[in-house]
Amino acid sequence: MRNYEYRKESIACYVFCSLFLLSFVGTILVSGEMSGNSIISSVPRFSWDMMIKWREIVEIFDLK
């Protein structure tokens, strides 16, 4: 029974922390959009060219 109570309390803590984090980040994003400073547009777009290849890792760290 004690394990069930601990699990229930842990899940409640994770849910609270997740909701707090989402509301914090959401507030930052919304206030940025409302002020005209789009935070989302400043994040670089993903490109597969950004991904480092194994050949490049071998060259950087001099692996043989």
C-alpha positions in Angstrom: 0.0 0.0 0.0 2.9 2.3 0.7 4.3 1.8 -2.8 0.9 2.8 -4.3 0.8 6.0 -2.3 4.4 6.9 -3.3 3.6 6.3 -6.9 0.5 8.4 -6.7 2.4 11.2 -5.1 5.2 10.9 -7.7 2.8 11.1 -10.6 1.1 14.1 -9.1 4.5 15.8 -8.7 5.5 15.1 -12.3 2.1 16.4 -13.6 2.4 19.6 -11.5 6.0 20.2 -12.7 5.1 19.5 -16.3 2.1 21.9 -16.2 4.2 24.6 -14.5 7.0 24.3 -17.1 4.5 24.4 -20.0 2.7 27.4 -18.5 6.1 29.2 -18.0 7.3 28.5 -21.5 3.9 29.3 -22.9 3.8 32.7 -21.2 7.2 33.5 -22.6 6.1 32.5 -26.2 2.8 34.4 -26.0 4.4 37.5 -24.6 7.0 37.4 -27.3 4.4 37.1 -30.0 2.3 39.9 -28.5 5.2 42.3 -28.3 6.2 41.6 -31.9 9.3 39.7 -31.1 8.6 36.3 -32.5 10.8 33.9 -30.5 9.8 30.9 -32.6 11.1 32.4 -35.8 14.5 33.0 -34.3 15.0 29.2 -33.9 17.0 27.9 -36.9 15.1 25.5 -39.3 16.2 21.8 -39.2 18.3 20.6 -42.0 19.8 17.2 -42.5 23.0 19.0 -43.4 23.3 19.9 -39.7 23.7 16.3 -38.7 27.2 15.3 -38.2 28.3 12.1 -40.0 30.4 9.3 -38.6 33.2 10.2 -41.0 33.4 13.7 -39.6 33.4 12.4 -36.0 36.4 10.2 -36.9 38.2 13.2 -38.4 37.5 15.5 -35.4 38.6 13.0 -32.7 41.2 11.3 -34.8 39.7 7.8 -34.3 41.2 4.9 -36.2 
